[in-house]
């Protein structure tokens, strides 16, 4: 059996890589949708089902584009396409069956994200950082990659909080809250604003929250500062001729 090597995970195909401007736009849309659309309304509510379908499509497209822009090998991109496509298909079937038949797919299509989304959201910042480390100069795409990775960490935390809330006997915030609160809480946490209007009610929830804040700040201190230093070094070089 052939063993996986790091080199086989990436091919850096110039046809797909470094399109971080498009990725950043998709991430902004994803964060906006997750911040405004509550997908945890009653199952019979059509707007809730459409909202869940919309978030699935938008976030799925974001994760797929992130893998492509980061130079992930084509066969792994295809695997991600299948996983995301399957999730979208299940969401569409769930909406159709719930509204046009007497059947429903509640056990299959949950109003809370599964661990698949957590896994994909966890992989994307890592592969973006790997691509970012290859940058030899500060460009728009490099800046877009850094911002994208930072926002994807917040997106990952949002899905992790929701997933934990869905399997825990105690609500993440102690009381049931709209799914939009989780995205809001994630952004407040990663930026260390600390408004205090919402806080994790369990030890594991607090652990995740502190972890998000720490990772976010370490990312800012290391990678963003590195880009600034790289840009400053280039500006300091004497011009030829």
Order of alpha helices (4+ residues) and beta strands (2+ residues): alpha-alpha-alpha-alpha-alpha-alpha-alpha-alpha-alpha
